[in-house]
Amino acid sequence: MTWLAALAFVTKIEAQNPARKHMGEKHQQYHDSLMNMTYNRVFPIFGDKVYKRGFDIPFPFGIMINSFYGKQGIDITNVNIGIQGPNHSLGPVNLDNVIEFENVDAKAYNVNLRADMYVFPFLNVYALLNYFPLTKTHVELAKPIQIVAEPEQHGWAYGFGVNGSFGFGPLWLSLDYNMSWADMELLANKVFTEIAGIRVGHVFTSNKNPERNISLWIGAMGIFLNNKTVGSIAFSEIFPGMTQGQVEEARQNYNSVGTLTANQKQILDEITQRISDRLNNLPVNDAYITYEMNKAPKSPWAGIAGIQYQFNKRWQLRSESNLINKDRFSIMLSLNYRFLGFKKNHEPI
């Protein structure tokens, strides 16, 4: 199917929308103006043909500012721990038979800038630039000792994505996919994330202003991470609330593991000794714990619901929440500005 055939298919489906059969005078005039205008912009391709059929489409270029808060349950497996000091290093060695996590979740605050363009009336591409002023991971360790840690960090991310939108009857359908790479303060490798989403919604147009409307939608979103995380943390920062009694308890618990190897015992002995030295105000020689582990969302998919208020074709205010899942919650608020771009004779507006 060519792009033009696909466009004809979509507009044919949209033409079944019964709302168009009962337009008021103001909406009829607006509808007629779309059919009669000369659309001479470069994008979207086939935009003139869509307008000639009397269908309204967004301005092709947009700049969106998003603020985001999210909390996600995390599963951690394949834990490998090592020690990196100024004069020597140990490991890493796998400690899955020693370390057990009770609960792990990550919280993130995110401000991002999104620039997008409609290549075709139904195909949008975009680029992302994200800043994480604060991310916090809540880690509840069950074995070899019960203790809670909440490391914090910040970072930047960049990415790109694609979105397809289609109309059928009184509803619209949106399919979205993007990927991003994040550089976080405590991690040695980039965090690669893929997000896929599907949304179905309806547009309620204002009776007084054809350009003003409210969109409501529901759908589902999936988040997929590269499962390997590599990083390091200084002994001066690990488990800041740990006591000497908990150090001794940890030693007793890991030494009771019947499958403990000599390499594992060496790593664990040095970790507990350096934490004990820190508690007794002895130098820890700028040593770091290095770690490698696999991380994945507990539930990759979750339900979403959203709303957008369009003031006019240039300005829109949007909110969306990822709330239909016990292992994930998120809320986003965004402001979008759209513009026409370049004329076919390359004159900017």
C-alpha positions in Angstrom: 0.0 0.0 0.0 1.5 3.4 -1.0 1.4 6.3 1.4 -1.3 8.0 -0.7 -3.5 4.8 -0.7 -3.0 4.6 3.1 -4.0 8.2 3.4 -7.2 7.7 1.3 -8.0 4.7 3.5 -7.7 6.7 6.7 -9.7 9.6 5.5 -12.4 7.3 4.2 -12.7 5.8 7.7 -12.8 9.2 9.3 -15.5 10.3 6.9 -17.8 7.8 8.7 -17.7 10.1 11.7 -21.4 10.9 12.3 -20.5 14.2 14.0 -19.8 15.8 10.6 -23.4 15.3 9.6 -24.7 17.7 12.3 -22.2 20.6 12.2 -23.3 24.1 13.3 -23.0 27.1 11.1 -19.6 28.2 12.5 -18.2 24.7 12.2 -19.6 24.4 8.6 -17.8 27.6 7.7 -14.6 26.4 9.2 -15.0 23.0 7.4 -15.6 24.8 4.1 -12.5 27.0 4.6 -10.3 24.0 5.0 -11.5 22.6 1.7 -11.1 25.8 -0.2 -7.7 27.0 1.2 -4.4 26.6 -0.6 -2.0 24.7 1.6 1.5 25.4 0.3 3.7 24.1 3.2 6.4 21.5 2.7 5.1 19.3 5.6 3.2 17.2 6.1 3.4 15.5 2.7 -0.1 15.1 1.3 -1.3 17.8 3.7 -3.0 19.7 0.9 -5.0 16.6 -0.1 -6.2 16.1 3.5 -7.4 19.7 3.7 -9.1 19.4 0.4 -11.2 16.6 1.9 -12.2 19.0 4.7 -10.2 17.3 7.5 -8.3 19.3 10.0 -4.8 18.2 11.0 -2.3 19.6 13.5 0.4 22.1 12.4 3.4 20.0 11.2 6.1 21.2 13.7 5.9 21.3 17.5 8.0 22.0 20.6 6.8 20.4 23.8 8.0 20.9 27.3 7.2 18.0 29.7 7.5 17.6 33.4 7.4 14.0 34.7 7.4 12.0 37.9 7.4 8.2 38.0 7.8 5.3 40.4 8.6 1.8 39.1 9.1 -1.5 40.9 12.4 -3.2 39.9 13.5 -6.8 39.8 17.3 -7.3 40.4 19.1 -10.5 39.4 22.6 -11.7 38.6 24.4 -9.6 41.1 28.2 -9.4 40.8 30.2 -7.4 43.3 33.9 -6.4 43.3 36.2 -4.0 45.1 38.3 -1.3 43.4 41.0 0.3 45.6 44.0 2.6 44.9 46.5 -0.4 45.0 44.5 -3.5 44.2 41.1 -4.8 43.0 39.0 -7.9 43.8 36.3 -9.6 41.8 33.7 -9.2 40.6 32.1 -12.4 41.9 28.5 -13.5 41.7 26.7 -13.2 45.0 23.2 -14.4 44.0 23.4 -17.1 46.7 24.2 -14.6 49.4 22.3 -11.4 48.5 18.5 -11.3 48.5 16.4 -8.2 47.9 13.0 -7.7 49.6 11.8 -4.7 47.6 13.4 -2.3 45.1 11.7 0.6 43.4 13.0 3.6 41.5 11.7 7.2 41.6 12.5 9.7 38.9 11.9 13.4 38.3 12.3 14.4 34.7 12.1 17.5 32.6 12.3 17.0 28.9 12.1 18.9 25.6 10.5 17.2 22.6 10.7 18.5 19.1 8.5 16.8 16.5 7.5 16.9 12.9 4.6 15.3 10.9 6.2 13.8 7.8 2.8 12.6 6.7 -0.6 13.5 8.2 -0.5 10.2 10.1 3.2 9.8 10.8 5.1 11.9 13.3 8.8 11.7 14.2 10.4 13.4 17.2 13.6 13.9 19.2 13.9 14.0 23.0 16.3 15.7 25.4 15.8 14.8 29.1 17.2 16.1 32.3 16.9 14.1 35.5 17.5 16.5 38.4 16.9 13.7 40.9 16.4 9.9 40.7 16.2 7.9 43.9 16.3 4.1 44.2 14.8 2.5 47.3 16.6 -0.7 48.1 15.5 -3.1 50.8 18.1 -5.7 51.4 16.8 -8.9 53.1 20.1 -11.0 53.1 22.7 -11.2 54.4 21.3 -8.4 56.5 18.1 -6.4 56.6 18.9 -2.8 55.8 17.5 0.0 53.6 19.5 2.2 51.2 18.4 5.1 49.0 21.1 6.2 46.6 20.4 9.4 44.7 21.8 10.6 41.4 21.1 12.9 38.4 21.7 12.7 34.7 20.9 13.4 31.1 19.2 11.4 28.4 18.5 11.8 24.7 16.5 9.8 22.2 14.1 9.7 19.3 10.7 8.2 18.4 7.9 7.7 15.9 4.2 8.0 16.3 1.4 6.9 13.9 -2.2 8.3 14.3 -5.3 7.1 12.6 -9.0 7.8 12.7 -11.9 5.3 12.6 -15.5 6.4 13.2 -15.6 8.8 16.1 -12.4 7.6 17.6 -8.6 8.0 17.0 -5.9 5.4 17.4 -2.2 6.3 18.2 0.7 3.9 18.1 4.0 5.2 19.7 7.5 3.9 20.0 10.7 5.7 21.3 14.2 4.8 22.5 16.5 6.8 24.7 20.0 6.6 26.2 20.7 8.0 29.7 24.0 9.0 31.3 23.5 8.7 35.1 25.9 9.9 37.7 26.6 6.6 39.5 26.5 4.3 36.4 29.4 3.4 34.1 27.1 2.3 31.2 24.3 4.2 29.5 20.8 3.1 30.4 19.0 2.2 27.2 15.2 2.4 27.4 12.5 1.5 24.9 8.9 2.7 25.4 6.0 1.5 23.4 2.4 2.8 23.7 -1.0 2.4 22.3 -3.8 4.9 22.9 -7.4 5.2 21.7 -9.5 8.3 22.3 -12.1 10.8 21.2 -12.0 14.6 20.5 -14.8 16.8 21.9 -14.9 20.0 19.9 -16.0 23.3 21.3 -19.4 24.6 20.0 -18.1 28.1 19.9 -14.6 27.7 18.5 -13.8 25.0 15.9 -10.1 25.1 16.8 -10.7 24.5 20.5 -11.3 21.0 21.8 -10.7 18.4 24.6 -9.3 15.0 23.9 -9.7 12.0 26.3 -7.9 8.7 25.9 -7.0 5.4 27.5 -4.4 2.9 26.5 -1.3 0.9 27.6 2.4 1.6 27.9 5.3 -0.8 28.0 8.8 0.1 29.4 11.8 -2.1 28.5 15.3 -1.5 29.9 18.7 -2.9 28.9 19.0 -5.4 31.7 22.7 -4.9 32.6 23.7 -2.1 34.9 27.3 -1.4 35.7 28.4 1.2 38.3 30.3 1.9 41.5 29.8 3.5 44.9 32.3 4.6 47.5 32.6 2.9 50.8 32.1 6.2 52.5 28.6 6.4 51.0 27.3 2.8 51.1 24.7 2.0 53.9 25.3 5.2 55.8 23.0 4.1 58.6 24.6 0.8 59.2 25.8 -0.1 62.7 28.6 -2.2 64.0 26.1 -4.7 65.3 24.6 -5.1 61.8 28.1 -5.6 60.4 28.6 -8.5 62.7 25.2 -9.9 61.9 26.0 -9.8 58.2 29.3 -11.6 58.7 27.5 -14.3 60.7 24.8 -14.7 58.0 27.0 -15.0 55.0 29.5 -17.3 56.7 26.5 -19.7 57.4 25.9 -20.1 53.7 26.9 -23.6 52.9 27.8 -22.9 49.2 30.0 -19.9 49.9 33.2 -20.0 47.8 36.6 -18.7 48.8 36.4 -15.8 46.4 32.9 -14.8 47.7 34.2 -14.9 51.3 37.2 -12.8 50.4 35.0 -10.1 48.8 32.5 -10.1 51.7 35.1 -10.1 54.4 36.8 -7.0 52.9 33.5 -5.2 52.4 32.4 -5.7 56.0 35.9 -4.8 57.2 36.0 -1.6 55.3 32.5 -0.7 56.6 33.6 -1.5 60.1 36.7 0.7 59.6 34.5 3.6 58.4 32.3 3.2 61.5 35.4 3.5 63.7 36.6 6.6 61.8 39.5 4.7 60.2 40.5 5.5 56.6 39.0 3.3 53.8 41.7 4.4 51.3 39.3 5.8 48.6 38.0 2.3 47.8 34.9 1.6 45.8 32.4 -1.2 45.5 31.9 -2.1 41.9 28.7 -3.8 40.8 27.1 -5.4 37.8 23.5 -6.6 37.9 20.5 -7.2 35.7 17.5 -4.9 36.3 14.0 -5.0 34.8 10.6 -3.5 35.6 8.5 -5.8 37.7 5.6 -5.2 35.3 6.7 -3.9 31.8 3.1 -3.0 30.8 0.7 -0.7 32.6 -2.6 1.1 31.7 -2.7 4.8 31.0 -5.3 7.6 30.9 -4.9 11.1 29.5 -6.5 14.4 28.7 -5.5 17.3 26.4 -7.0 20.8 26.1 -6.3 22.5 22.8 -6.6 26.3 23.1 -6.1 26.6 19.4 -4.0 25.0 16.7 -0.8 26.5 18.2 -1.2 25.8 21.9 -2.1 22.6 23.8 -1.9 21.6 27.4 -1.7 17.8 28.2 -1.6 15.5 31.1 -1.2 11.7 31.3 -1.0 9.2 34.1 0.4 5.7 34.2 -1.8 4.4 37.0 -3.5 1.1 36.2 -0.7 -1.1 37.7 0.4 -1.7 41.3 4.1 -1.7 40.4 4.1 1.6 38.5 2.8 5.1 38.9 3.6 8.2 36.8 2.1 11.6 36.1 3.1 13.9 33.2 2.2 17.5 32.5 3.2 19.1 29.2 2.7 22.3 27.2 2.9 22.1 23.4 3.5 24.9 20.8 2.9 24.1 17.1 3.8 26.0 13.9 3.5 25.6 10.2 7.2 25.7 9.2 8.4 26.4 5.7 6.5 27.1 2.5 7.1 25.1 -0.6 9.1 28.1 -2.0 11.3 27.8 1.2 10.0 31.0 2.8 9.8 30.6 6.6 6.7 31.9 8.5 
